[in-house]
Amino acid sequence: MMKNFTLNSFSYIQKSILIVLIFAASAFTLPNTGNFNNIDGILQTRIIKCYPNPAISFVNFEVPAKYTSNGFSLQVYSFTGKKMFEETINSTKSTLNFNGDFYRGIYIYQMKDKNGKIIETGKFQVNK
């Protein structure tokens, strides 16, 4: 009896933590709708274009030419925080083809400068 209670409690704790992480991540990530962000009441133009969204087998990232040097990088994380993809931005367009590790769900991308400062973050959905 105690064993079942412990396993059920653990499952409940895991689900609770996952729900908290989802809400926390959605509060800190910006929706990828339109070309503008509204951060602290300041309207800012999006740097990265991410399409198609939702995606099925690939997603494209486009950045202005001024970000193709100086050590800018692009990372993609699963919603559980696992790094799924990383590359240095060397061209204005990059295509990420989904391998077997990309399942249906929400993924978060970040563009960072050479010092690791996050320049932009966004999300896209995979529908397989």
DSSP file (Angstrom, degrees, kcal/mol; ACC not computed):
  #  RESIDUE AA STRUCTURE BP1 BP2  ACC     N-H-->O    O-->H-N    N-H-->O    O-->H-N    TCO  KAPPA ALPHA  PHI   PSI    X-CA   Y-CA   Z-CA
    1    1 A M     >        0   0    0      0, 0.0     4,-1.9     0, 0.0     5,-0.1   0.000 360.0 360.0 360.0 -43.9    0.0    0.0    0.0
    2    2 A M  H  >  +     0   0    0      1,-0.2     4,-2.2     2,-0.2     5,-0.2   0.860 360.0  56.8 -65.0 -35.6    2.8    2.4    0.9
    3    3 A K  H  > S+     0   0    0      2,-0.2     4,-2.4     1,-0.2    -1,-0.2   0.922 107.9  46.7 -63.1 -45.4    4.6    1.7   -2.4
    4    4 A N  H  > S+     0   0    0      1,-0.2     4,-2.9     2,-0.2     5,-0.2   0.899 111.0  52.5 -63.0 -40.9    1.5    2.7   -4.5
    5    5 A F  H  X S+     0   0    0     -4,-1.9     4,-2.5     1,-0.2    -1,-0.2   0.915 110.4  48.0 -61.9 -42.0    1.1    5.8   -2.5
    6    6 A T  H  X S+     0   0    0     -4,-2.2     4,-2.4     2,-0.2    -2,-0.2   0.924 113.4  46.5 -65.9 -44.9    4.7    6.8   -3.1
    7    7 A L  H  X S+     0   0    0     -4,-2.4     4,-2.3     2,-0.2    -2,-0.2   0.910 114.6  47.4 -64.6 -41.7    4.5    6.1   -6.8
    8    8 A N  H  X S+     0   0    0     -4,-2.9     4,-2.2     2,-0.2    -2,-0.2   0.894 112.4  49.8 -66.1 -39.0    1.2    8.0   -7.1
    9    9 A S  H  X S+     0   0    0     -4,-2.5     4,-2.5    -5,-0.2    -2,-0.2   0.904 110.2  50.5 -65.3 -40.7    2.6   10.9   -5.1
   10   10 A F  H  X S+     0   0    0     -4,-2.4     4,-2.8     2,-0.2    -2,-0.2   0.916 110.1  49.7 -63.5 -43.1    5.7   11.0   -7.3
   11   11 A S  H  X S+     0   0    0     -4,-2.3     4,-2.4     1,-0.2    -1,-0.2   0.903 111.2  49.6 -61.9 -41.5    3.6   11.1  -10.4
   12   12 A Y  H  X S+     0   0    0     -4,-2.2     4,-2.3     2,-0.2    -2,-0.2   0.897 111.5  48.8 -63.7 -41.3    1.5   13.9   -8.9
   13   13 A I  H  X S+     0   0    0     -4,-2.5     4,-2.6     2,-0.2    -2,-0.2   0.919 110.7  50.6 -66.1 -43.5    4.6   15.9   -8.0
   14   14 A Q  H  X S+     0   0    0     -4,-2.8     4,-2.4     1,-0.2    -2,-0.2   0.928 112.1  47.0 -59.2 -45.9    6.1   15.4  -11.5
   15   15 A K  H  X S+     0   0    0     -4,-2.4     4,-2.2     1,-0.2    -1,-0.2   0.900 112.0  50.5 -64.1 -40.4    2.8   16.6  -13.2
   16   16 A S  H  X S+     0   0    0     -4,-2.3     4,-2.2     2,-0.2    -1,-0.2   0.918 111.2  47.9 -64.0 -43.5    2.7   19.6  -10.8
   17   17 A I  H  X S+     0   0    0     -4,-2.6     4,-2.7     1,-0.2    -2,-0.2   0.915 110.7  52.2 -64.0 -42.6    6.3   20.6  -11.6
   18   18 A L  H  X S+     0   0    0     -4,-2.4     4,-2.3     1,-0.2    -2,-0.2   0.908 109.4  49.3 -60.6 -42.9    5.7   20.2  -15.3
   19   19 A I  H  X S+     0   0    0     -4,-2.2     4,-2.3     2,-0.2    -1,-0.2   0.916 111.3  49.1 -63.4 -43.5    2.6   22.5  -15.1
   20   20 A V  H  X S+     0   0    0     -4,-2.2     4,-2.5     1,-0.2    -2,-0.2   0.916 111.5  49.8 -62.4 -43.1    4.6   25.1  -13.2
   21   21 A L  H  X S+     0   0    0     -4,-2.7     4,-2.9     2,-0.2     5,-0.2   0.892 109.2  52.0 -63.0 -39.9    7.4   24.9  -15.7
   22   22 A I  H  X S+     0   0    0     -4,-2.3     4,-2.4     2,-0.2    -2,-0.2   0.940 112.8  44.1 -62.3 -47.0    5.0   25.3  -18.6
   23   23 A F  H  X S+     0   0    0     -4,-2.3     4,-1.4     2,-0.2    -2,-0.2   0.897 115.1  49.1 -65.4 -39.2    3.4   28.4  -17.1
   24   24 A A  H  X S+     0   0    0     -4,-2.5     4,-1.3    -5,-0.2    -2,-0.2   0.926 112.8  47.0 -66.1 -44.1    6.8   29.9  -16.2
   25   25 A A  H  X S+     0   0    0     -4,-2.9     4,-1.7     1,-0.2     3,-0.3   0.892 111.1  50.9 -66.3 -39.0    8.2   29.3  -19.7
   26   26 A S  H  < S+     0   0    0     -4,-2.4    -1,-0.2    -5,-0.2    -2,-0.2   0.792 107.4  54.6 -70.7 -24.2    5.2   30.8  -21.4
   27   27 A A  H  < S+     0   0    0     -4,-1.4    -1,-0.2    -5,-0.2    -2,-0.2   0.808 115.8  38.0 -74.5 -29.0    5.5   33.8  -19.1
   28   28 A F  H  < S+     0   0    0     -4,-1.3     2,-0.3    -3,-0.3    -2,-0.2   0.600 104.2  77.8 -99.8 -13.2    9.1   34.4  -20.2
   29   29 A T  S  < S-     0   0    0     -4,-1.7    93,-0.1    -5,-0.1    94,-0.0  -0.705  76.1-130.3 -96.2 152.1    8.8   33.4  -23.9
   30   30 A L        -     0   0    0     -2,-0.3    93,-0.4    91,-0.3    -3,-0.1  -0.808  24.0-111.1-101.7 138.7    7.4   35.8  -26.4
   31   31 A P        -     0   0    0      0, 0.0     2,-1.1     0, 0.0    93,-0.1  -0.370  21.1-130.1 -66.1 146.8    4.7   34.6  -28.9
   32   32 A N        +     0   0    0     91,-0.2     2,-0.5     3,-0.0     5,-0.1  -0.485  62.5 128.6 -96.1  63.0    5.9   34.4  -32.5
   33   33 A T    >   -     0   0    0     -2,-1.1     3,-0.5     3,-0.2     2,-0.0  -0.978  67.9 -20.4-120.2 123.8    3.0   36.4  -33.9
   34   34 A G  T 3  S-     0   0    0     -2,-0.5     0, 0.0     1,-0.2     0, 0.0  -0.247  90.0 -71.4  76.2-167.9    3.7   39.3  -36.2
   35   35 A N  T 3  S+     0   0    0     14,-0.1    11,-2.9    10,-0.0     2,-0.4   0.178 101.6  78.9-111.4  15.6    6.9   41.2  -36.4
   36   36 A F  E <   -A   45   0A   0     -3,-0.5     2,-0.3     9,-0.3     9,-0.2  -0.943  54.0-158.1-131.6 148.4    6.8   43.1  -33.1
   37   37 A N  E     -A   44   0A   0      7,-3.3     7,-3.0    -2,-0.4     2,-0.6  -0.898  11.2-149.6-113.0 148.4    7.5   42.4  -29.4
   38   38 A N  E     +A   43   0A   0     -2,-0.3     2,-0.6     5,-0.2     5,-0.2  -0.870  25.6 170.7-119.6  96.5    6.0   44.5  -26.6
   39   39 A I  E >  S-A   42   0A   0      3,-2.0     3,-2.2    -2,-0.6    -2,-0.1  -0.931  71.5 -18.9-111.9 120.4    8.6   44.4  -23.8
   40   40 A D  T 3  S-     0   0    0     -2,-0.6    -1,-0.2     1,-0.3     3,-0.1   0.847 126.3 -55.3  53.3  37.8    8.0   46.7  -20.8
   41   41 A G  T 3  S+     0   0    0      1,-0.2     2,-0.5    -3,-0.1    -1,-0.3   0.500 112.4 120.6  78.1   3.0    5.7   48.9  -23.0
   42   42 A I  E <   -A   39   0A   0     -3,-2.2    -3,-2.0     2,-0.0     2,-0.5  -0.894  61.0-135.9-104.2 124.2    8.4   49.4  -25.7
   43   43 A L  E     -A   38   0A   0     -2,-0.5     2,-0.4    -5,-0.2    -5,-0.2  -0.680  29.6-177.3 -80.3 121.3    7.5   48.2  -29.1
   44   44 A Q  E     -A   37   0A   0     -7,-3.0    -7,-3.3    -2,-0.5     2,-0.3  -0.937  26.1-118.6-123.8 143.1   10.5   46.3  -30.6
   45   45 A T  E     -A   36   0A   0     -2,-0.4    -9,-0.3    -9,-0.2     2,-0.1  -0.580  34.5-112.5 -77.6 138.5   10.9   44.7  -34.0
   46   46 A R        -     0   0    0    -11,-2.9    -1,-0.1    -2,-0.3     3,-0.1  -0.460  21.4-162.0 -68.4 141.5   11.5   41.0  -34.1
   47   47 A I  S    S+     0   0    0     -2,-0.1     2,-0.4     1,-0.1    -1,-0.1   0.882  72.2  55.0 -88.3 -47.7   15.0   40.0  -35.2
   48   48 A I        -     0   0    0     15,-0.1     2,-0.5    73,-0.1    15,-0.2  -0.736  65.5-155.8 -95.7 132.6   14.3   36.3  -36.1
   49   49 A K  E     -B   62   0B   0     13,-2.5    13,-2.3    -2,-0.4     2,-0.5  -0.938  14.6-170.3-101.8 126.4   11.7   35.2  -38.5
   50   50 A C  E     -B   61   0B   0     -2,-0.5    11,-0.2    11,-0.2     3,-0.1  -0.973  15.8-152.6-121.7 119.4   10.6   31.6  -37.7
   51   51 A Y  E     +B   60   0B   0      9,-1.9     9,-3.8    -2,-0.5     2,-0.1  -0.982  56.1  28.0-154.6 158.3    8.4   29.7  -40.2
   52   52 A P  S    S-     0   0    0      0, 0.0    -1,-0.2     0, 0.0     6,-0.1   0.672  74.9-154.2 -72.2 153.7    6.3   27.7  -40.8
   53   53 A N  S    S+     0   0    0      1,-0.2     2,-0.2    -2,-0.1    73,-0.1  -0.893  84.5  35.0-141.9 108.1    4.7   27.7  -37.4
   54   54 A P  S    S-     0   0    0      0, 0.0     2,-0.3     0, 0.0    -1,-0.2   0.403  96.9-163.5 -75.7 155.9    3.3   25.2  -36.7
   55   55 A A  B     -d  126   0C   0     70,-3.3    72,-3.5    -2,-0.2     4,-0.1  -0.742  22.6-172.0-111.9 157.4    5.9   23.0  -38.4
   56   56 A I  S    S-     0   0    0      2,-0.4    -1,-0.1    -2,-0.3     3,-0.1   0.750  83.2  -5.1-114.5 -50.4    5.7   19.4  -39.5
   57   57 A S  S    S+     0   0    0      1,-0.3    41,-2.5    40,-0.0     2,-0.3   0.525 126.9   9.8-126.9 -10.7    9.2   18.3  -40.8
   58   58 A F  E     - C   0  97B   0     39,-0.3    -2,-0.4    -6,-0.1     2,-0.3  -0.980  53.1-149.9-159.7 164.8   11.3   21.5  -40.7
   59   59 A V  E     - C   0  96B   0     37,-1.7    37,-3.0    -2,-0.3     2,-0.4  -0.992  14.5-142.6-141.6 142.0   11.5   25.1  -39.6
   60   60 A N  E     -BC  51  95B   0     -9,-3.8    -9,-1.9    -2,-0.3     2,-0.4  -0.827   8.1-161.9-104.0 142.2   13.3   28.0  -41.2
   61   61 A F  E     -BC  50  94B   0     33,-2.9    33,-2.5    -2,-0.4     2,-0.4  -0.994   7.4-171.1-121.1 129.5   15.0   30.8  -39.3
   62   62 A E  E     +BC  49  93B   0    -13,-2.3   -13,-2.5    -2,-0.4    31,-0.2  -0.978   6.2 176.5-121.8 135.2   15.9   34.1  -41.0
   63   63 A V        -     0   0    0     29,-2.3   -15,-0.1    -2,-0.4   -16,-0.1  -0.951  37.2 -95.1-131.3 152.3   18.0   36.8  -39.5
   64   64 A P    >   -     0   0    0      0, 0.0     3,-2.0     0, 0.0     4,-0.1  -0.292  40.8-109.1 -62.7 154.3   19.3   40.1  -40.9
   65   65 A A  G >  S+     0   0    0      1,-0.3     3,-1.9     2,-0.2     4,-0.1   0.776 112.9  69.5 -58.2 -30.3   22.8   40.1  -42.4
   66   66 A K  G 3  S+     0   0    0      1,-0.3     3,-0.4     2,-0.1    -1,-0.3   0.664  96.4  55.0 -67.0 -13.0   24.3   42.1  -39.5
   67   67 A Y  G <  S+     0   0    0     -3,-2.0    -1,-0.3     1,-0.2     5,-0.2   0.344  83.3  86.5 -98.2   5.6   23.8   39.1  -37.2
   68   68 A T  S <  S+     0   0    0     -3,-1.9     2,-0.2    -4,-0.1    -1,-0.2   0.372  94.0  37.2 -88.4   6.9   25.7   36.7  -39.4
   69   69 A S  S >  S+     0   0    0     -3,-0.4     3,-0.8    -4,-0.1    20,-0.1  -0.772  83.2  64.5-137.8-174.9   29.0   37.6  -37.8
   70   70 A N  T 3  S-     0   0    0     -2,-0.2    44,-0.6     1,-0.2    -1,-0.1   0.697 116.7 -70.7  67.3  21.4   30.4   38.5  -34.4
   71   71 A G  T 3  S+     0   0    0      1,-0.2    -1,-0.2    18,-0.2     2,-0.1   0.723  75.2 164.1  77.5  22.4   29.6   35.1  -32.9
   72   72 A F    <   -     0   0    0     -3,-0.8    17,-2.7    17,-0.3     2,-0.3  -0.488  17.0-166.9 -70.5 145.3   25.8   35.2  -32.7
   73   73 A S  E     -FE  88 112C   0     39,-2.5    39,-2.3    15,-0.3     2,-0.4  -0.924  16.9-142.5-135.0 160.1   24.3   31.7  -32.2
   74   74 A L  E     -FE  87 111C   0     13,-2.8    13,-2.0    -2,-0.3     2,-0.4  -0.987  18.0-175.9-124.3 128.4   20.9   30.0  -32.3
   75   75 A Q  E     -FE  86 110C   0     35,-2.6    35,-2.5    -2,-0.4     2,-0.4  -0.943  10.5-157.5-123.1 147.5   19.8   27.4  -29.9
   76   76 A V  E     -FE  85 109C   0      9,-2.5     8,-3.2    -2,-0.4     9,-1.5  -0.993  13.1-171.2-124.1 131.4   16.6   25.3  -29.9
   77   77 A Y  E     -FE  83 108C   0     31,-3.3    31,-2.7    -2,-0.4     6,-0.2  -0.920  22.0-123.3-121.6 145.5   15.3   23.7  -26.7
   78   78 A S  E >   - E   0 107C   0      4,-2.7     3,-1.9    -2,-0.4    29,-0.2  -0.332  40.8-100.9 -72.8 169.1   12.5   21.2  -26.0
   79   79 A F  T 3  S+     0   0    0     27,-0.7    -1,-0.1     1,-0.3    28,-0.1   0.680 124.6  59.8 -70.0 -14.4    9.9   22.3  -23.5
   80   80 A T  T 3  S-     0   0    0      2,-0.1    -1,-0.3   -58,-0.0    27,-0.1   0.470 123.6-103.8 -88.8  -1.8   11.6   20.2  -20.9
   81   81 A G  S <  S+     0   0    0     -3,-1.9     2,-0.4     1,-0.3    -2,-0.1   0.469  71.5 144.4  97.6   2.5   14.8   22.2  -21.4
   82   82 A K        -     0   0    0      1,-0.1    -4,-2.7     2,-0.0     2,-0.5  -0.611  54.2-121.4 -77.4 129.8   16.9   19.7  -23.4
   83   83 A K  E     +F   77   0C   0     -2,-0.4    -6,-0.3    -6,-0.2     3,-0.1  -0.603  36.5 172.7 -72.7 121.0   19.1   21.4  -26.0
   84   84 A M  E     +     0   0C   0     -8,-3.2     2,-0.3    -2,-0.5    -7,-0.2   0.679  60.8   8.9-102.2 -23.6   18.0   20.0  -29.4
   85   85 A F  E     +F   76   0C   0     -9,-1.5    -9,-2.5     2,-0.0    -1,-0.3  -0.986  55.8 175.5-160.4 143.0   20.0   22.2  -31.8
   86   86 A E  E     +F   75   0C   0     -2,-0.3     2,-0.3   -11,-0.2   -11,-0.2  -0.957  10.1 157.1-153.5 136.8   22.8   24.7  -31.7
   87   87 A E  E     -F   74   0C   0    -13,-2.0   -13,-2.8    -2,-0.3     2,-0.4  -0.988  41.4-110.7-155.1 152.4   24.6   26.5  -34.5
   88   88 A T  E     -F   73   0C   0     -2,-0.3     2,-0.8   -15,-0.2   -15,-0.3  -0.675  43.4-113.5 -78.3 136.4   26.7   29.7  -35.0
   89   89 A I        +     0   0    0    -17,-2.7   -17,-0.3    -2,-0.4   -18,-0.2  -0.631  54.1 151.4 -78.5 109.6   24.8   32.1  -37.3
   90   90 A N        +     0   0    0     -2,-0.8     2,-0.3     1,-0.1    -1,-0.2   0.537  61.3  32.8-114.0 -14.2   26.8   32.3  -40.5
   91   91 A S  S    S-     0   0    0    -24,-0.1    -1,-0.1   -22,-0.0   -28,-0.1  -0.892  81.5-110.3-138.9 168.8   24.1   33.0  -43.1
   92   92 A T  S    S+     0   0    0     -2,-0.3   -29,-2.3     1,-0.1     2,-0.4   0.671 102.3  43.7 -76.8 -15.8   20.8   34.9  -43.2
   93   93 A K  E     +C   62   0B   0    -31,-0.2     2,-0.4     2,-0.0   -31,-0.2  -0.995  61.0 177.4-134.4 135.3   18.7   31.7  -43.5
   94   94 A S  E     -C   61   0B   0    -33,-2.5   -33,-2.9    -2,-0.4     2,-0.5  -0.999  13.8-153.2-134.8 137.3   19.0   28.4  -41.6
   95   95 A T  E     -C   60   0B   0     -2,-0.4     2,-0.7   -35,-0.2   -35,-0.2  -0.944   2.4-158.6-113.1 128.7   16.8   25.3  -42.0
   96   96 A L  E     -C   59   0B   0    -37,-3.0   -37,-1.7    -2,-0.5     2,-0.4  -0.922   8.9-158.8-105.8 109.5   16.3   22.9  -39.1
   97   97 A N  E     -C   58   0B   0     -2,-0.7     2,-0.3   -39,-0.2   -39,-0.3  -0.763  23.8-119.5 -87.0 131.1   15.1   19.5  -40.4
   98   98 A F        -     0   0    0    -41,-2.5     2,-0.1    -2,-0.4    -1,-0.0  -0.546  30.1-167.7 -76.9 128.3   13.5   17.5  -37.6
   99   99 A N    >   -     0   0    0     -2,-0.3     3,-1.6     4,-0.0    -1,-0.0  -0.253  48.9 -73.4 -96.1-168.1   15.1   14.2  -36.8
  100  100 A G  T 3  S+     0   0    0      1,-0.3    -2,-0.1    -2,-0.1    -1,-0.0   0.633 126.2  66.8 -65.5 -13.8   13.6   11.4  -34.7
  101  101 A D  T 3  S+     0   0    0    -17,-0.1     2,-0.8     1,-0.1    -1,-0.3   0.639  81.0  86.8 -82.5 -14.2   14.3   13.4  -31.5
  102  102 A F    <   +     0   0    0     -3,-1.6     2,-0.2   -18,-0.0     3,-0.1  -0.781  60.2 176.2 -92.1 110.8   11.7   16.1  -32.4
  103  103 A Y        -     0   0    0     -2,-0.8    23,-0.2     1,-0.1     2,-0.1  -0.570  43.8 -68.4-104.9 171.3    8.3   15.1  -31.2
  104  104 A R  S    S+     0   0    0     -2,-0.2     2,-0.3    21,-0.1    23,-0.2  -0.370  91.6  72.0 -57.4 131.5    5.0   16.9  -31.3
  105  105 A G  E    S- G   0 126C   0     21,-1.9    21,-3.1    -2,-0.1     2,-0.4  -0.959  82.8 -44.8 153.5-169.4    5.1   19.8  -29.0
  106  106 A I  E     - G   0 125C   0     -2,-0.3   -27,-0.7    19,-0.2     2,-0.4  -0.784  44.1-169.8 -98.8 136.4    6.4   23.3  -28.2
  107  107 A Y  E     -EG  78 124C   0     17,-3.0    17,-2.5    -2,-0.4     2,-0.4  -0.954  11.2-144.0-125.8 146.8   10.1   24.2  -28.8
  108  108 A I  E     -EG  77 123C   0    -31,-2.7   -31,-3.3    -2,-0.4     2,-0.3  -0.920  11.6-162.8-114.1 133.2   11.8   27.4  -27.7
  109  109 A Y  E     -EG  76 122C   0     13,-2.2    13,-2.2    -2,-0.4     2,-0.4  -0.878   4.7-170.2-114.4 150.7   14.6   29.1  -29.7
  110  110 A Q  E     -EG  75 121C   0    -35,-2.5   -35,-2.6    -2,-0.3     2,-0.5  -0.999  14.3-151.2-138.1 139.2   17.1   31.7  -28.5
  111  111 A M  E     -EG  74 120C   0      9,-2.8     8,-3.4    -2,-0.4     9,-1.4  -0.957  24.3-174.2-107.1 128.5   19.5   33.9  -30.3
  112  112 A K  E     -EG  73 118C   0    -39,-2.3   -39,-2.5    -2,-0.5     6,-0.2  -0.886  19.7-127.7-122.5 151.8   22.6   34.7  -28.1
  113  113 A D    >   -     0   0    0      4,-2.2     3,-2.0    -2,-0.3   -42,-0.1  -0.275  46.6 -86.0 -84.5-178.5   25.5   37.0  -28.6
  114  114 A K  T 3  S+     0   0    0    -44,-0.6   -43,-0.1     1,-0.3   -42,-0.1   0.708 129.5  54.9 -65.8 -19.0   29.1   35.8  -28.3
  115  115 A N  T 3  S-     0   0    0      2,-0.1    -1,-0.3     0, 0.0     3,-0.1   0.431 120.6-106.2 -91.2  -0.2   29.0   36.5  -24.5
  116  116 A G    <   +     0   0    0     -3,-2.0     2,-0.3     1,-0.3    -2,-0.1   0.498  69.3 148.0  89.7   4.4   25.9   34.3  -24.0
  117  117 A K        -     0   0    0      1,-0.1    -4,-2.2     2,-0.0     2,-0.5  -0.577  53.0-118.2 -74.2 132.0   23.5   37.2  -23.6
  118  118 A I  E     + G   0 112C   0     -2,-0.3    -6,-0.3    -6,-0.2     3,-0.1  -0.596  33.2 177.9 -74.4 120.9   20.0   36.3  -24.9
  119  119 A I  E     -     0   0C   0     -8,-3.4     2,-0.3    -2,-0.5    -7,-0.2   0.838  67.5  -4.5 -89.5 -41.1   19.1   38.7  -27.7
  120  120 A E  E     - G   0 111C   0     -9,-1.4    -9,-2.8   -74,-0.1    -1,-0.4  -0.992  58.9-167.5-153.5 149.9   15.8   37.2  -28.6
  121  121 A T  E     + G   0 110C   0     -2,-0.3     2,-0.3   -11,-0.2   -91,-0.3  -0.976  17.3 151.1-137.2 152.2   13.7   34.3  -27.7
  122  122 A G  E     - G   0 109C   0    -13,-2.2   -13,-2.2    -2,-0.3     2,-0.3  -0.918  27.9-124.2-161.8-175.7   10.6   32.7  -29.3
  123  123 A K  E     - G   0 108C   0    -93,-0.4     2,-0.3    -2,-0.3   -15,-0.2  -0.973  13.4-171.0-143.1 157.0    8.7   29.5  -29.7
  124  124 A F  E     - G   0 107C   0    -17,-2.5   -17,-3.0    -2,-0.3     2,-0.4  -0.963  19.9-127.0-143.2 161.7    7.4   27.3  -32.4
  125  125 A Q  E     - G   0 106C   0     -2,-0.3   -70,-3.3   -19,-0.2     2,-0.5  -0.890   9.4-149.4-115.0 139.7    5.2   24.2  -32.5
  126  126 A V  E     -dG  55 105C   0    -21,-3.1   -21,-1.9    -2,-0.4     2,-0.6  -0.939   9.8-171.6-107.4 125.1    5.9   20.9  -34.1
  127  127 A N              0   0    0    -72,-3.5   -23,-0.1    -2,-0.5    -2,-0.0  -0.887 360.0 360.0-116.2  97.5    2.8   18.9  -35.4
  128  128 A K              0   0    0     -2,-0.6    -1,-0.1   -71,-0.0   -72,-0.1   0.378 360.0 360.0-104.8 360.0    3.9   15.4  -36.4
